[in-house]
Amino acid sequence: MKVEDRIIVPLDVPSKEDAIALVELLPEVSFWKVGLELFVSTGPEIIHALKHRQKRIFLDLKFHDIPNTVAGATRVAAAYGVDLITIHAVAGRNALKRAAEAAVEGALAGGCPPPKLIGITLLTSLNSRDLAFDLKIPVELPEFVLQMALLAQESGLNGAVCSPMEVSQLRQVCGDDFLLVCPGVRPQWSEQGDQRRAMTPLAALQAGADYLVIGRPITAADDPVAAWNRICKELAATGV
Ligand SMILES: O=c1ccn([C@@H]2O[C@H](COP(=O)(O)O)[C@@H](O)[C@H]2O)c(=O)[nH]1
């Protein structure tokens, strides 16, 4: 796969019009992420619009609820024919297992291939201090992320979302077939914003990430096309 096809760009915008404007501005982006803001605004309309343009879709709604509710939401989302769906691993083993079953049922009902389900381990906007002092989780951050990834894997999910800082450990323990998707990716020339566990695109890929999620360094740049080209050029130059 070409390196640019391993970059997922989030459509973190408030309307369908804004989203389509970005998609048309960046025709070389093949994989787009639809998150909470856009989906709350447009519902499945944006999914249909992206599919109509032959784009791959990461539906990042981060389901986190009781098993019956997570399963119901996953079943409906899987029928849209999206490629990736996120569920918080802390929803628990039963919710994750029910989601894995529901994804297959939903895809069958929608007549499309089942999406890959990936578990959120720990949001990349959180650091060790947040984990220990605010969330009161008495486990070192890398260990917590690993345990959440293993829970996702044991429950039948296809992969996990983690920061580039944990990807190498997860790759080693979870194996090559477990999909690792990394937000918290920042080129050296961009601002960190609210990301707390960030690394560069090259470092994330070298550590073993399958996909990178890179948003504001591209979409909030003065010239998004130039920012996209710069990231792709920098990666291509390294031969990753
Ligand atoms: O742990 C997570 C899970 C999801 N995200 C999402 O990724 C993008 C990152 O956007 P940037 O603009 O590159 O920060 C965003 O849509 C988040 O909802 C994450 O950042 N961390």
The ligand as an SDF file (V2000), in Angstrom:
LIG
                    3D

 21 22  0  0  0  0  0  0  0  0999 V2000
   -7.3110    8.5370   21.1910 O   0  0  0  0  0  0  0  0  0  0  0  0
   -7.7960    9.1780   20.2430 C   0  0  0  0  0  0  0  0  0  0  0  0
   -8.8550    8.7110   19.4910 C   0  0  0  0  0  0  0  0  0  0  0  0
   -9.3190    9.4580   18.4470 C   0  0  0  0  0  0  0  0  0  0  0  0
   -8.7860   10.6560   18.1530 N   0  0  0  0  0  0  0  0  0  0  0  0
   -9.3350   11.3960   16.9890 C   0  0  0  0  0  0  0  0  0  0  0  0
   -8.3100   11.5720   16.0080 O   0  0  0  0  0  0  0  0  0  0  0  0
   -8.3720   12.8660   15.4560 C   0  0  0  0  0  0  0  0  0  0  0  0
   -7.0770   13.5790   15.6900 C   0  0  0  0  0  0  0  0  0  0  0  0
   -7.1250   14.8500   15.1220 O   0  0  0  0  0  0  0  0  0  0  0  0
   -5.9130   15.8890   15.2160 P   0  0  0  0  0  0  0  0  0  0  0  0
   -6.4980   17.1340   14.6430 O   0  0  0  0  0  0  0  0  0  0  0  0
   -4.8010   15.3100   14.3840 O   0  0  0  0  0  0  0  0  0  0  0  0
   -5.5360   16.0320   16.6470 O   0  0  0  0  0  0  0  0  0  0  0  0
   -9.5740   13.5610   16.0630 C   0  0  0  0  0  0  0  0  0  0  0  0
  -10.6490   13.4370   15.1680 O   0  0  0  0  0  0  0  0  0  0  0  0
   -9.8800   12.7710   17.3290 C   0  0  0  0  0  0  0  0  0  0  0  0
  -11.2530   12.7060   17.6040 O   0  0  0  0  0  0  0  0  0  0  0  0
   -7.7410   11.1300   18.8800 C   0  0  0  0  0  0  0  0  0  0  0  0
   -7.2010   12.2340   18.6400 O   0  0  0  0  0  0  0  0  0  0  0  0
   -7.2560   10.3640   19.9170 N   0  0  0  0  0  0  0  0  0  0  0  0
  1  2  2  0
  2  3  1  0
  2 21  1  0
  3  4  2  0
  4  5  1  0
  5  6  1  0
  5 19  1  0
  6  7  1  0
  6 17  1  0
  7  8  1  0
  8  9  1  0
  8 15  1  0
  9 10  1  0
 10 11  1  0
 11 12  2  0
 11 13  1  0
 11 14  1  0
 15 16  1  0
 15 17  1  0
 17 18  1  0
 19 20  2  0
 19 21  1  0
M  END
$$$$
